[in-house]
């Protein structure tokens, strides 16, 4: 089953998952639709209300869940009450990049924070890394394990951690645990299972400071992405540059998804650091 973005505009995006066409909100799509005529005959439409929550309107019968493939990785998709589908397809190029890292070096442990349904975790496992997968949601941990099973990676070396990210990192620092690879896609705002509040403007810097303690400010790689308007790609990169104390390559980009219209759907921001270990790796983002 394939995933595609067909068009976007007027603060929405038109996606196709196999035979199903769905419409979901897209705050970055402030422009007009390219092909309004293809927005007909849809399967489901998610809309938000004035309180910020939302609901699905189903026009056609859709299975409770279904499988989609991204290269060697497989994931279970389902439509959640929050308007999510279980993956963030704009991260696909990052998954491909992570999958290439193992061909250079994979003898260190990687930690994936705010790990959601685990696609970056699967990419790291597929590249031979040991990985620590951290998310505060028990349901998302279970979903990630299902995706690992679908991808044939459930037996690989992974620790599944259900916990508040910052609290877990502080304990890892006290235990003198060491990691060398870091993947994180923090939300703008979040609430943990025990009521912990995450606000990126308050908590990102303290979190990254903990990460630097876990690697003595000398990581092998960092992939830091977000969807927060105050944290542009350049800002994220400057933050990493200010904290990492070894030589390597810093670069950044706006995340996007290629549409069938030939245009690009803006989908967030990302900054990268690769140590000189990976200087021979060709990066195409």
Secondary structure by P-SEA (a helix, b strand, c coil): cccccccccccbbbbbcccbbbbbbbcccccccccccccccccbbbbbccccccbbbbccccccccccccccbbbbbbbcccccccccccaaaaaaaaaacccccccbbbbbccccccaaaaaaaaaccbbbbbbccaaaaaaaaaaaaaacccccbbbbbbccaaaaaaaaaaacccccbbbbbcccccccccbbbbbccccaaaaaaaaaaaccccccbbbbbbccccccaaaaaaaaaaccccccccccbbbbbbccccccccccccccccccccccccccc
